[in-house]
Amino acid sequence: MKTVVLFDGVCNLCHRTVQFILRHDKAQRFVFASQQSEIGQQLLRRYGVPTETALADSVVVIEGARVWLESDAALYILYRLGGVWRAAAVLRFLPKRWRDWAYRLVAKNRYRLFGRLERCMMPTPELKKRFLDAL
């Protein structure tokens, strides 16, 4: 089963996160779409995630009928990557409100801290099959 990662396509932090996942996802479990794309918007609507919430959260993870937001999404990505990254799942035992507070703080300031792209990233030809909005 593929895990869908919806990311803010103009966010440098999100772009780096996608690059990190692509580098470490040897099993190719993840596929991606920018939230600004037509397919990204369709998936947000289908799973009942308001667009303003999604972009504020900066990453939405969908697998099967489940949706993860905020710190849960980030930790689930690390868990699904497996290997040494799975160890980060221990952070799930911190209170969710603390994790989400820290996540929101970074998400709220992500453009100021990491910059903003002029347009959504374009995958290389060999990576296009991993991007739902590039098919």
C-alpha positions in Angstrom: 0.0 0.0 0.0 1.3 3.4 -1.0 1.5 6.3 1.5 0.5 9.6 0.0 2.3 12.7 1.3 0.6 16.0 0.5 3.0 18.9 0.9 3.0 22.7 0.5 4.5 23.0 -3.0 6.1 26.4 -2.5 7.6 25.7 1.0 11.4 25.2 1.0 11.1 23.1 4.2 8.5 20.9 2.6 10.6 20.6 -0.5 13.6 19.5 1.6 11.3 17.0 3.5 10.2 15.5 0.2 13.8 15.2 -1.0 14.7 13.5 2.4 11.9 11.0 2.0 12.9 10.2 -1.6 16.5 9.6 -0.6 15.6 7.3 2.3 12.5 5.5 0.9 14.3 2.6 -0.7 11.1 0.5 -0.8 9.3 3.4 -2.7 6.4 3.3 -0.2 5.6 7.0 -0.7 4.0 9.0 -3.5 3.6 12.8 -3.4 1.4 15.6 -4.5 1.5 19.3 -3.7 -1.5 20.5 -1.9 -1.9 23.3 -4.4 -2.3 20.8 -7.3 -5.7 19.6 -8.6 -5.1 16.1 -7.3 -3.9 17.5 -4.0 -7.1 19.5 -3.6 -9.2 16.5 -4.6 -7.6 14.3 -2.0 -7.9 17.0 0.7 -11.6 17.3 0.0 -12.1 13.5 -0.2 -10.6 13.0 3.2 -12.3 16.0 4.8 -9.2 18.1 5.4 -9.9 21.8 5.0 -7.5 23.5 2.7 -6.6 26.2 5.2 -5.8 23.5 7.8 -3.7 21.5 5.4 -1.5 24.4 4.3 -1.1 25.6 7.9 -0.1 22.0 8.8 2.2 21.9 5.7 2.1 18.1 5.4 -0.8 15.6 5.2 -0.2 11.9 5.1 -2.9 9.5 3.7 -2.7 5.7 3.8 -5.8 3.7 3.0 -8.7 5.4 4.9 -6.4 7.0 7.5 -5.1 10.6 7.6 -2.3 12.0 9.7 -1.7 15.7 10.4 0.9 17.7 12.2 3.4 15.8 14.4 1.5 12.6 13.8 2.2 12.9 10.1 5.9 13.6 10.5 6.3 10.7 12.9 4.3 8.4 10.7 6.6 9.2 7.7 9.7 8.4 9.8 8.0 5.2 11.0 7.2 4.1 7.4 10.8 4.9 6.3 11.9 2.2 8.7 15.4 1.5 9.8 17.0 4.0 12.0 14.3 6.5 11.3 11.7 4.3 13.0 13.4 5.1 16.3 11.9 8.6 16.1 8.5 6.9 16.8 9.4 7.0 20.4 8.4 10.7 20.3 4.8 9.5 20.0 5.0 9.0 23.8 5.3 12.7 24.4 2.0 14.4 24.9 0.4 15.1 21.5 -0.4 18.7 22.4 3.4 19.3 23.1 4.4 17.7 19.8 1.7 19.6 17.9 2.6 22.9 19.5 6.3 22.5 18.4 5.1 21.4 15.0 2.8 24.4 14.6 5.5 26.8 15.7 7.8 25.6 12.9 5.0 25.3 10.4 3.8 28.9 11.2 7.3 30.3 10.6 8.4 28.0 7.8 8.5 30.6 5.1 10.4 33.0 7.3 12.9 30.4 8.5 13.4 28.3 5.3 12.1 30.5 2.5 9.5 30.1 -0.2 9.8 28.8 -3.7 8.4 30.8 -6.7 6.5 27.8 -7.9 5.9 24.1 -7.0 8.8 21.8 -7.5 9.0 19.9 -10.7 10.2 16.3 -10.3 12.9 14.9 -12.5 11.8 12.5 -15.3 12.9 9.4 -13.3 10.9 10.6 -10.2 7.7 11.6 -12.0 6.1 8.3 -11.3 6.3 9.1 -7.6 4.4 12.4 -8.0 0.6 12.1 -8.4 0.3 15.6 -9.9 3.1 14.9 -12.5 1.4 11.9 -14.1 
